[in-house]
Amino acid sequence: MKNDKNRLADNLKAMRVARGLTQHELSEKTGISQQNLSRWELGIHVPNIDDCITLADFYGVSLDELADREP
């Protein structure tokens, strides 16, 4: 079973790819650096709550959905 950090990383990438965006494009649309997006998708770091809110709002999902959690 994957830990929460890996589930978040996998879900962040899946949401981006499902929308046909590169990390660079997502960075331009959200103001989040491409370097941070890469680190998060690789599971090296975890985004802070403000960045999670930015991404959830951009994708039109809840924080639970962003983190791939059951509400």
N, CA, C and O atoms as a Maestro MAE file, in Angstrom:
{
 s_m_m2io_version
 :::
 2.0.0
}

f_m_ct {
 s_m_title
 :::
 protein
 m_atom[284] {
  # First column is atom index #
  i_m_mmod_type
  r_m_x_coord
  r_m_y_coord
  r_m_z_coord
  i_m_residue_number
  s_m_chain_name
  s_m_pdb_residue_name
  s_m_pdb_atom_name
  i_m_atomic_number
  :::
  1 25 0.841 -1.182 0.000 1 A "MET " " N  " 7
  2 3 0.000 0.000 0.000 1 A "MET " " CA " 6
  3 2 0.880 1.237 0.000 1 A "MET " " C  " 6
  4 15 1.852 1.317 0.750 1 A "MET " " O  " 8
  5 25 0.537 2.195 -0.841 2 A "LYS " " N  " 7
  6 3 1.325 3.418 -0.922 2 A "LYS " " CA " 6
  7 2 1.030 4.308 0.271 2 A "LYS " " C  " 6
  8 15 -0.087 4.347 0.787 2 A "LYS " " O  " 8
  9 25 2.087 5.034 0.702 3 A "ASN " " N  " 7
  10 3 1.841 5.989 1.774 3 A "ASN " " CA " 6
  11 2 1.195 7.237 1.195 3 A "ASN " " C  " 6
  12 15 1.129 7.407 -0.022 3 A "ASN " " O  " 8
  13 25 0.719 8.108 2.077 4 A "ASP " " N  " 7
  14 3 -0.014 9.296 1.639 4 A "ASP " " CA " 6
  15 2 0.825 10.211 0.759 4 A "ASP " " C  " 6
  16 15 0.307 10.827 -0.173 4 A "ASP " " O  " 8
  17 25 2.123 10.303 1.051 5 A "LYS " " N  " 7
  18 3 3.013 11.163 0.261 5 A "LYS " " CA " 6
  19 2 3.090 10.666 -1.182 5 A "LYS " " C  " 6
  20 15 3.037 11.467 -2.115 5 A "LYS " " O  " 8
  21 25 3.211 9.368 -1.367 6 A "ASN " " N  " 7
  22 3 3.282 8.806 -2.719 6 A "ASN " " CA " 6
  23 2 1.946 8.896 -3.435 6 A "ASN " " C  " 6
  24 15 1.907 9.122 -4.644 6 A "ASN " " O  " 8
  25 25 0.855 8.725 -2.709 7 A "ARG " " N  " 7
  26 3 -0.475 8.859 -3.320 7 A "ARG " " CA " 6
  27 2 -0.685 10.272 -3.810 7 A "ARG " " C  " 6
  28 15 -1.206 10.482 -4.906 7 A "ARG " " O  " 8
  29 25 -0.283 11.251 -3.005 8 A "LEU " " N  " 7
  30 3 -0.408 12.646 -3.414 8 A "LEU " " CA " 6
  31 2 0.446 12.899 -4.646 8 A "LEU " " C  " 6
  32 15 -0.023 13.506 -5.609 8 A "LEU " " O  " 8
  33 25 1.685 12.444 -4.632 9 A "ALA " " N  " 7
  34 3 2.587 12.648 -5.770 9 A "ALA " " CA " 6
  35 2 1.998 12.060 -7.045 9 A "ALA " " C  " 6
  36 15 1.976 12.717 -8.086 9 A "ALA " " O  " 8
  37 25 1.526 10.834 -6.962 10 A "ASP " " N  " 7
  38 3 0.941 10.177 -8.133 10 A "ASP " " CA " 6
  39 2 -0.309 10.911 -8.614 10 A "ASP " " C  " 6
  40 15 -0.521 11.053 -9.818 10 A "ASP " " O  " 8
  41 25 -1.126 11.370 -7.689 11 A "ASN " " N  " 7
  42 3 -2.360 12.044 -8.057 11 A "ASN " " CA " 6
  43 2 -2.087 13.410 -8.679 11 A "ASN " " C  " 6
  44 15 -2.760 13.804 -9.632 11 A "ASN " " O  " 8
  45 25 -1.105 14.134 -8.148 12 A "LEU " " N  " 7
  46 3 -0.768 15.430 -8.734 12 A "LEU " " CA " 6
  47 2 -0.352 15.264 -10.194 12 A "LEU " " C  " 6
  48 15 -0.772 16.036 -11.057 12 A "LEU " " O  " 8
  49 25 0.462 14.270 -10.462 13 A "LYS " " N  " 7
  50 3 0.897 14.036 -11.837 13 A "LYS " " CA " 6
  51 2 -0.277 13.587 -12.697 13 A "LYS " " C  " 6
  52 15 -0.433 14.062 -13.822 13 A "LYS " " O  " 8
  53 25 -1.092 12.691 -12.193 14 A "ALA " " N  " 7
  54 3 -2.228 12.176 -12.966 14 A "ALA " " CA " 6
  55 2 -3.199 13.301 -13.337 14 A "ALA " " C  " 6
  56 15 -3.705 13.339 -14.458 14 A "ALA " " O  " 8
  57 25 -3.456 14.209 -12.406 15 A "MET " " N  " 7
  58 3 -4.369 15.318 -12.697 15 A "MET " " CA " 6
  59 2 -3.794 16.235 -13.780 15 A "MET " " C  " 6
  60 15 -4.514 16.691 -14.668 15 A "MET " " O  " 8
  61 25 -2.510 16.494 -13.692 16 A "ARG " " N  " 7
  62 3 -1.871 17.350 -14.688 16 A "ARG " " CA " 6
  63 2 -1.895 16.697 -16.063 16 A "ARG " " C  " 6
  64 15 -2.273 17.326 -17.052 16 A "ARG " " O  " 8
  65 25 -1.491 15.434 -16.120 17 A "VAL " " N  " 7
  66 3 -1.428 14.712 -17.386 17 A "VAL " " CA " 6
  67 2 -2.824 14.549 -17.998 17 A "VAL " " C  " 6
  68 15 -2.984 14.655 -19.214 17 A "VAL " " O  " 8
  69 25 -3.820 14.294 -17.168 18 A "ALA " " N  " 7
  70 3 -5.196 14.127 -17.657 18 A "ALA " " CA " 6
  71 2 -5.703 15.390 -18.350 18 A "ALA " " C  " 6
  72 15 -6.583 15.326 -19.209 18 A "ALA " " O  " 8
  73 25 -5.150 16.516 -17.976 19 A "ARG " " N  " 7
  74 3 -5.547 17.783 -18.599 19 A "ARG " " CA " 6
  75 2 -4.615 18.193 -19.730 19 A "ARG " " C  " 6
  76 15 -4.740 19.281 -20.293 19 A "ARG " " O  " 8
  77 25 -3.685 17.313 -20.052 20 A "GLY " " N  " 7
  78 3 -2.789 17.553 -21.169 20 A "GLY " " CA " 6
  79 2 -1.803 18.688 -20.955 20 A "GLY " " C  " 6
  80 15 -1.399 19.361 -21.903 20 A "GLY " " O  " 8
  81 25 -1.415 18.896 -19.695 21 A "LEU " " N  " 7
  82 3 -0.507 19.997 -19.376 21 A "LEU " " CA " 6
  83 2 0.896 19.488 -19.067 21 A "LEU " " C  " 6
  84 15 1.072 18.424 -18.474 21 A "LEU " " O  " 8
  85 25 1.886 20.266 -19.480 22 A "THR " " N  " 7
  86 3 3.252 20.013 -19.022 22 A "THR " " CA " 6
  87 2 3.414 20.707 -17.676 22 A "THR " " C  " 6
  88 15 2.591 21.537 -17.291 22 A "THR " " O  " 8
  89 25 4.474 20.362 -16.972 23 A "GLN " " N  " 7
  90 3 4.750 21.068 -15.714 23 A "GLN " " CA " 6
  91 2 4.962 22.551 -15.982 23 A "GLN " " C  " 6
  92 15 4.527 23.390 -15.194 23 A "GLN " " O  " 8
  93 25 5.615 22.877 -17.072 24 A "HIS " " N  " 7
  94 3 5.858 24.288 -17.412 24 A "HIS " " CA " 6
  95 2 4.534 25.022 -17.624 24 A "HIS " " C  " 6
  96 15 4.357 26.132 -17.123 24 A "HIS " " O  " 8
  97 25 3.615 24.419 -18.352 25 A "GLU " " N  " 7
  98 3 2.311 25.048 -18.595 25 A "GLU " " CA " 6
  99 2 1.540 25.229 -17.291 25 A "GLU " " C  " 6
  100 15 0.945 26.282 -17.059 25 A "GLU " " O  " 8
  101 25 1.549 24.202 -16.439 26 A "LEU " " N  " 7
  102 3 0.861 24.308 -15.154 26 A "LEU " " CA " 6
  103 2 1.489 25.405 -14.306 26 A "LEU " " C  " 6
  104 15 0.785 26.144 -13.618 26 A "LEU " " O  " 8
  105 25 2.791 25.510 -14.356 27 A "SER " " N  " 7
  106 3 3.501 26.554 -13.624 27 A "SER " " CA " 6
  107 2 3.041 27.934 -14.079 27 A "SER " " C  " 6
  108 15 2.780 28.807 -13.251 27 A "SER " " O  " 8
  109 25 2.942 28.132 -15.381 28 A "GLU " " N  " 7
  110 3 2.508 29.427 -15.915 28 A "GLU " " CA " 6
  111 2 1.067 29.750 -15.503 28 A "GLU " " C  " 6
  112 15 0.747 30.906 -15.225 28 A "GLU " " O  " 8
  113 25 0.205 28.739 -15.463 29 A "LYS " " N  " 7
  114 3 -1.209 28.956 -15.149 29 A "LYS " " CA " 6
  115 2 -1.471 29.164 -13.656 29 A "LYS " " C  " 6
  116 15 -2.445 29.819 -13.283 29 A "LYS " " O  " 8
  117 25 -0.599 28.605 -12.794 30 A "THR " " N  " 7
  118 3 -0.850 28.668 -11.351 30 A "THR " " CA " 6
  119 2 0.108 29.584 -10.592 30 A "THR " " C  " 6
  120 15 -0.178 29.982 -9.463 30 A "THR " " O  " 8
  121 25 1.244 29.919 -11.207 31 A "GLY " " N  " 7
  122 3 2.243 30.714 -10.510 31 A "GLY " " CA " 6
  123 2 3.119 29.888 -9.576 31 A "GLY " " C  " 6
  124 15 3.917 30.440 -8.820 31 A "GLY " " O  " 8
  125 25 2.972 28.578 -9.627 32 A "ILE " " N  " 7
  126 3 3.806 27.679 -8.829 32 A "ILE " " CA " 6
  127 2 5.004 27.297 -9.690 32 A "ILE " " C  " 6
  128 15 4.841 26.983 -10.869 32 A "ILE " " O  " 8
  129 25 6.193 27.320 -9.123 33 A "SER " " N  " 7
  130 3 7.383 27.041 -9.924 33 A "SER " " CA " 6
  131 2 7.366 25.606 -10.467 33 A "SER " " C  " 6
  132 15 6.863 24.683 -9.826 33 A "SER " " O  " 8
  133 25 7.924 25.455 -11.650 34 A "GLN " " N  " 7
  134 3 8.027 24.137 -12.270 34 A "GLN " " CA " 6
  135 2 8.891 23.228 -11.407 34 A "GLN " " C  " 6
  136 15 8.638 22.026 -11.326 34 A "GLN " " O  " 8
  137 25 9.897 23.786 -10.769 35 A "GLN " " N  " 7
  138 3 10.764 22.993 -9.906 35 A "GLN " " CA " 6
  139 2 9.974 22.385 -8.742 35 A "GLN " " C  " 6
  140 15 10.153 21.216 -8.402 35 A "GLN " " O  " 8
  141 25 9.098 23.195 -8.138 36 A "ASN " " N  " 7
  142 3 8.266 22.659 -7.050 36 A "ASN " " CA " 6
  143 2 7.315 21.594 -7.562 36 A "ASN " " C  " 6
  144 15 7.155 20.549 -6.931 36 A "ASN " " O  " 8
  145 25 6.685 21.845 -8.699 37 A "LEU " " N  " 7
  146 3 5.776 20.847 -9.263 37 A "LEU " " CA " 6
  147 2 6.504 19.527 -9.480 37 A "LEU " " C  " 6
  148 15 5.965 18.464 -9.172 37 A "LEU " " O  " 8
  149 25 7.712 19.586 -10.002 38 A "SER " " N  " 7
  150 3 8.506 18.382 -10.235 38 A "SER " " CA " 6
  151 2 8.816 17.662 -8.925 38 A "SER " " C  " 6
  152 15 8.653 16.446 -8.831 38 A "SER " " O  " 8
  153 25 9.258 18.400 -7.926 39 A "ARG " " N  " 7
  154 3 9.583 17.790 -6.628 39 A "ARG " " CA " 6
  155 2 8.370 17.121 -6.007 39 A "ARG " " C  " 6
  156 15 8.481 16.046 -5.418 39 A "ARG " " O  " 8
  157 25 7.218 17.751 -6.136 40 A "TRP " " N  " 7
  158 3 5.996 17.179 -5.569 40 A "TRP " " CA " 6
  159 2 5.592 15.912 -6.304 40 A "TRP " " C  " 6
  160 15 5.230 14.916 -5.677 40 A "TRP " " O  " 8
  161 25 5.651 15.944 -7.635 41 A "GLU " " N  " 7
  162 3 5.262 14.776 -8.419 41 A "GLU " " CA " 6
  163 2 6.215 13.601 -8.219 41 A "GLU " " C  " 6
  164 15 5.815 12.444 -8.349 41 A "GLU " " O  " 8
  165 25 7.455 13.893 -7.907 42 A "LEU " " N  " 7
  166 3 8.428 12.839 -7.633 42 A "LEU " " CA " 6
  167 2 8.366 12.356 -6.181 42 A "LEU " " C  " 6
  168 15 9.024 11.378 -5.827 42 A "LEU " " O  " 8
  169 25 7.587 13.028 -5.347 43 A "GLY " " N  " 7
  170 3 7.468 12.650 -3.944 43 A "GLY " " CA " 6
  171 2 8.657 13.072 -3.104 43 A "GLY " " C  " 6
  172 15 8.853 12.562 -2.000 43 A "GLY " " O  " 8
  173 25 9.459 14.007 -3.621 44 A "ILE " " N  " 7
  174 3 10.627 14.485 -2.878 44 A "ILE " " CA " 6
  175 2 10.187 15.437 -1.766 44 A "ILE " " C  " 6
  176 15 10.711 15.399 -0.653 44 A "ILE " " O  " 8
  177 25 9.224 16.281 -2.086 45 A "HIS " " N  " 7
  178 3 8.656 17.224 -1.117 45 A "HIS " " CA " 6
  179 2 7.142 17.172 -1.221 45 A "HIS " " C  " 6
  180 15 6.592 16.627 -2.178 45 A "HIS " " O  " 8
  181 25 6.479 17.739 -0.236 46 A "VAL " " N  " 7
  182 3 5.022 17.823 -0.204 46 A "VAL " " CA " 6
  183 2 4.636 19.300 -0.261 46 A "VAL " " C  " 6
  184 15 5.240 20.116 0.434 46 A "VAL " " O  " 8
  185 25 3.644 19.658 -1.075 47 A "PRO " " N  " 7
  186 3 3.248 21.060 -1.146 47 A "PRO " " CA " 6
  187 2 2.628 21.544 0.160 47 A "PRO " " C  " 6
  188 15 2.016 20.774 0.900 47 A "PRO " " O  " 8
  189 25 2.802 22.837 0.427 48 A "ASN " " N  " 7
  190 3 2.171 23.409 1.611 48 A "ASN " " CA " 6
  191 2 0.679 23.599 1.341 48 A "ASN " " C  " 6
  192 15 0.226 23.436 0.208 48 A "ASN " " O  " 8
  193 25 -0.065 23.934 2.355 49 A "ILE " " N  " 7
  194 3 -1.523 24.020 2.222 49 A "ILE " " CA " 6
  195 2 -1.944 25.087 1.224 49 A "ILE " " C  " 6
  196 15 -2.915 24.893 0.494 49 A "ILE " " O  " 8
  197 25 -1.233 26.214 1.176 50 A "ASP " " N  " 7
  198 3 -1.593 27.265 0.223 50 A "ASP " " CA " 6
  199 2 -1.449 26.776 -1.215 50 A "ASP " " C  " 6
  200 15 -2.301 27.063 -2.056 50 A "ASP " " O  " 8
  201 25 -0.383 26.046 -1.501 51 A "ASP " " N  " 7
  202 3 -0.194 25.507 -2.843 51 A "ASP " " CA " 6
  203 2 -1.213 24.418 -3.152 51 A "ASP " " C  " 6
  204 15 -1.665 24.301 -4.291 51 A "ASP " " O  " 8
  205 25 -1.576 23.629 -2.161 52 A "CYS " " N  " 7
  206 3 -2.629 22.625 -2.359 52 A "CYS " " CA " 6
  207 2 -3.950 23.292 -2.706 52 A "CYS " " C  " 6
  208 15 -4.673 22.818 -3.582 52 A "CYS " " O  " 8
  209 25 -4.267 24.377 -2.032 53 A "ILE " " N  " 7
  210 3 -5.503 25.110 -2.318 53 A "ILE " " CA " 6
  211 2 -5.459 25.675 -3.733 53 A "ILE " " C  " 6
  212 15 -6.446 25.597 -4.464 53 A "ILE " " O  " 8
  213 25 -4.323 26.242 -4.122 54 A "THR " " N  " 7
  214 3 -4.174 26.777 -5.479 54 A "THR " " CA " 6
  215 2 -4.422 25.682 -6.512 54 A "THR " " C  " 6
  216 15 -5.150 25.897 -7.481 54 A "THR " " O  " 8
  217 25 -3.825 24.518 -6.312 55 A "LEU " " N  " 7
  218 3 -4.001 23.421 -7.263 55 A "LEU " " CA " 6
  219 2 -5.433 22.880 -7.252 55 A "LEU " " C  " 6
  220 15 -6.005 22.615 -8.309 55 A "LEU " " O  " 8
  221 25 -6.002 22.719 -6.074 56 A "ALA " " N  " 7
  222 3 -7.380 22.226 -5.988 56 A "ALA " " CA " 6
  223 2 -8.339 23.189 -6.686 56 A "ALA " " C  " 6
  224 15 -9.238 22.759 -7.409 56 A "ALA " " O  " 8
  225 25 -8.149 24.482 -6.471 57 A "ASP " " N  " 7
  226 3 -8.994 25.469 -7.149 57 A "ASP " " CA " 6
  227 2 -8.799 25.419 -8.656 57 A "ASP " " C  " 6
  228 15 -9.768 25.489 -9.412 57 A "ASP " " O  " 8
  229 25 -7.555 25.298 -9.097 58 A "PHE " " N  " 7
  230 3 -7.265 25.242 -10.529 58 A "PHE " " CA " 6
  231 2 -7.940 24.029 -11.171 58 A "PHE " " C  " 6
  232 15 -8.538 24.142 -12.242 58 A "PHE " " O  " 8
  233 25 -7.844 22.879 -10.520 59 A "TYR " " N  " 7
  234 3 -8.434 21.659 -11.069 59 A "TYR " " CA " 6
  235 2 -9.931 21.535 -10.786 59 A "TYR " " C  " 6
  236 15 -10.597 20.680 -11.370 59 A "TYR " " O  " 8
  237 25 -10.462 22.365 -9.909 60 A "GLY " " N  " 7
  238 3 -11.879 22.290 -9.572 60 A "GLY " " CA " 6
  239 2 -12.229 21.070 -8.754 60 A "GLY " " C  " 6
  240 15 -13.277 20.454 -8.947 60 A "GLY " " O  " 8
  241 25 -11.332 20.722 -7.827 61 A "VAL " " N  " 7
  242 3 -11.545 19.553 -6.965 61 A "VAL " " CA " 6
  243 2 -11.389 19.967 -5.506 61 A "VAL " " C  " 6
  244 15 -10.882 21.048 -5.206 61 A "VAL " " O  " 8
  245 25 -11.827 19.099 -4.612 62 A "SER " " N  " 7
  246 3 -11.634 19.350 -3.185 62 A "SER " " CA " 6
  247 2 -10.200 18.989 -2.790 62 A "SER " " C  " 6
  248 15 -9.480 18.337 -3.545 62 A "SER " " O  " 8
  249 25 -9.807 19.419 -1.612 63 A "LEU " " N  " 7
  250 3 -8.486 19.038 -1.111 63 A "LEU " " CA " 6
  251 2 -8.392 17.530 -0.929 63 A "LEU " " C  " 6
  252 15 -7.338 16.943 -1.173 63 A "LEU " " O  " 8
  253 25 -9.476 16.898 -0.506 64 A "ASP " " N  " 7
  254 3 -9.486 15.435 -0.369 64 A "ASP " " CA " 6
  255 2 -9.242 14.765 -1.720 64 A "ASP " " C  " 6
  256 15 -8.469 13.812 -1.815 64 A "ASP " " O  " 8
  257 25 -9.906 15.267 -2.766 65 A "GLU " " N  " 7
  258 3 -9.707 14.695 -4.095 65 A "GLU " " CA " 6
  259 2 -8.279 14.932 -4.585 65 A "GLU " " C  " 6
  260 15 -7.674 14.053 -5.199 65 A "GLU " " O  " 8
  261 25 -7.749 16.113 -4.314 66 A "LEU " " N  " 7
  262 3 -6.385 16.419 -4.720 66 A "LEU " " CA " 6
  263 2 -5.401 15.443 -4.073 66 A "LEU " " C  " 6
  264 15 -4.454 14.982 -4.711 66 A "LEU " " O  " 8
  265 25 -5.637 15.140 -2.810 67 A "ALA " " N  " 7
  266 3 -4.740 14.246 -2.057 67 A "ALA " " CA " 6
  267 2 -5.085 12.760 -2.266 67 A "ALA " " C  " 6
  268 15 -4.446 11.883 -1.685 67 A "ALA " " O  " 8
  269 25 -6.104 12.487 -3.102 68 A "ASP " " N  " 7
  270 3 -6.539 11.121 -3.351 68 A "ASP " " CA " 6
  271 2 -6.975 10.433 -2.065 68 A "ASP " " C  " 6
  272 15 -6.624 9.285 -1.791 68 A "ASP " " O  " 8
  273 25 -7.765 11.188 -1.280 69 A "ARG " " N  " 7
  274 3 -8.291 10.673 -0.005 69 A "ARG " " CA " 6
  275 2 -9.796 10.538 -0.097 69 A "ARG " " C  " 6
  276 15 -10.467 11.277 -0.817 69 A "ARG " " O  " 8
  277 25 -10.296 9.595 0.636 70 A "GLU " " N  " 7
  278 3 -11.752 9.470 0.768 70 A "GLU " " CA " 6
  279 2 -12.220 10.503 1.791 70 A "GLU " " C  " 6
  280 15 -11.683 10.567 2.897 70 A "GLU " " O  " 8
  281 25 -13.214 11.308 1.428 71 A "PRO " " N  " 7
  282 3 -13.691 12.322 2.407 71 A "PRO " " CA " 6
  283 2 -14.374 11.689 3.598 71 A "PRO " " C  " 6
  284 15 -14.825 12.397 4.499 71 A "PRO " " O  " 8
  :::
 }
 m_bond[283] {
  # First column is bond index #
  i_m_from
  i_m_to
  i_m_order
  :::
  1 1 2 1
  2 2 3 1
  3 3 4 2
  4 3 5 1
  5 5 6 1
  6 6 7 1
  7 7 8 2
  8 7 9 1
  9 9 10 1
  10 10 11 1
  11 11 12 2
  12 11 13 1
  13 13 14 1
  14 14 15 1
  15 15 16 2
  16 15 17 1
  17 17 18 1
  18 18 19 1
  19 19 20 2
  20 19 21 1
  21 21 22 1
  22 22 23 1
  23 23 24 2
  24 23 25 1
  25 25 26 1
  26 26 27 1
  27 27 28 2
  28 27 29 1
  29 29 30 1
  30 30 31 1
  31 31 32 2
  32 31 33 1
  33 33 34 1
  34 34 35 1
  35 35 36 2
  36 35 37 1
  37 37 38 1
  38 38 39 1
  39 39 40 2
  40 39 41 1
  41 41 42 1
  42 42 43 1
  43 43 44 2
  44 43 45 1
  45 45 46 1
  46 46 47 1
  47 47 48 2
  48 47 49 1
  49 49 50 1
  50 50 51 1
  51 51 52 2
  52 51 53 1
  53 53 54 1
  54 54 55 1
  55 55 56 2
  56 55 57 1
  57 57 58 1
  58 58 59 1
  59 59 60 2
  60 59 61 1
  61 61 62 1
  62 62 63 1
  63 63 64 2
  64 63 65 1
  65 65 66 1
  66 66 67 1
  67 67 68 2
  68 67 69 1
  69 69 70 1
  70 70 71 1
  71 71 72 2
  72 71 73 1
  73 73 74 1
  74 74 75 1
  75 75 76 2
  76 75 77 1
  77 77 78 1
  78 78 79 1
  79 79 80 2
  80 79 81 1
  81 81 82 1
  82 82 83 1
  83 83 84 2
  84 83 85 1
  85 85 86 1
  86 86 87 1
  87 87 88 2
  88 87 89 1
  89 89 90 1
  90 90 91 1
  91 91 92 2
  92 91 93 1
  93 93 94 1
  94 94 95 1
  95 95 96 2
  96 95 97 1
  97 97 98 1
  98 98 99 1
  99 99 100 2
  100 99 101 1
  101 101 102 1
  102 102 103 1
  103 103 104 2
  104 103 105 1
  105 105 106 1
  106 106 107 1
  107 107 108 2
  108 107 109 1
  109 109 110 1
  110 110 111 1
  111 111 112 2
  112 111 113 1
  113 113 114 1
  114 114 115 1
  115 115 116 2
  116 115 117 1
  117 117 118 1
  118 118 119 1
  119 119 120 2
  120 119 121 1
  121 121 122 1
  122 122 123 1
  123 123 124 2
  124 123 125 1
  125 125 126 1
  126 126 127 1
  127 127 128 2
  128 127 129 1
  129 129 130 1
  130 130 131 1
  131 131 132 2
  132 131 133 1
  133 133 134 1
  134 134 135 1
  135 135 136 2
  136 135 137 1
  137 137 138 1
  138 138 139 1
  139 139 140 2
  140 139 141 1
  141 141 142 1
  142 142 143 1
  143 143 144 2
  144 143 145 1
  145 145 146 1
  146 146 147 1
  147 147 148 2
  148 147 149 1
  149 149 150 1
  150 150 151 1
  151 151 152 2
  152 151 153 1
  153 153 154 1
  154 154 155 1
  155 155 156 2
  156 155 157 1
  157 157 158 1
  158 158 159 1
  159 159 160 2
  160 159 161 1
  161 161 162 1
  162 162 163 1
  163 163 164 2
  164 163 165 1
  165 165 166 1
  166 166 167 1
  167 167 168 2
  168 167 169 1
  169 169 170 1
  170 170 171 1
  171 171 172 2
  172 171 173 1
  173 173 174 1
  174 174 175 1
  175 175 176 2
  176 175 177 1
  177 177 178 1
  178 178 179 1
  179 179 180 2
  180 179 181 1
  181 181 182 1
  182 182 183 1
  183 183 184 2
  184 183 185 1
  185 185 186 1
  186 186 187 1
  187 187 188 2
  188 187 189 1
  189 189 190 1
  190 190 191 1
  191 191 192 2
  192 191 193 1
  193 193 194 1
  194 194 195 1
  195 195 196 2
  196 195 197 1
  197 197 198 1
  198 198 199 1
  199 199 200 2
  200 199 201 1
  201 201 202 1
  202 202 203 1
  203 203 204 2
  204 203 205 1
  205 205 206 1
  206 206 207 1
  207 207 208 2
  208 207 209 1
  209 209 210 1
  210 210 211 1
  211 211 212 2
  212 211 213 1
  213 213 214 1
  214 214 215 1
  215 215 216 2
  216 215 217 1
  217 217 218 1
  218 218 219 1
  219 219 220 2
  220 219 221 1
  221 221 222 1
  222 222 223 1
  223 223 224 2
  224 223 225 1
  225 225 226 1
  226 226 227 1
  227 227 228 2
  228 227 229 1
  229 229 230 1
  230 230 231 1
  231 231 232 2
  232 231 233 1
  233 233 234 1
  234 234 235 1
  235 235 236 2
  236 235 237 1
  237 237 238 1
  238 238 239 1
  239 239 240 2
  240 239 241 1
  241 241 242 1
  242 242 243 1
  243 243 244 2
  244 243 245 1
  245 245 246 1
  246 246 247 1
  247 247 248 2
  248 247 249 1
  249 249 250 1
  250 250 251 1
  251 251 252 2
  252 251 253 1
  253 253 254 1
  254 254 255 1
  255 255 256 2
  256 255 257 1
  257 257 258 1
  258 258 259 1
  259 259 260 2
  260 259 261 1
  261 261 262 1
  262 262 263 1
  263 263 264 2
  264 263 265 1
  265 265 266 1
  266 266 267 1
  267 267 268 2
  268 267 269 1
  269 269 270 1
  270 270 271 1
  271 271 272 2
  272 271 273 1
  273 273 274 1
  274 274 275 1
  275 275 276 2
  276 275 277 1
  277 277 278 1
  278 278 279 1
  279 279 280 2
  280 279 281 1
  281 281 282 1
  282 282 283 1
  283 283 284 2
  :::
 }
}
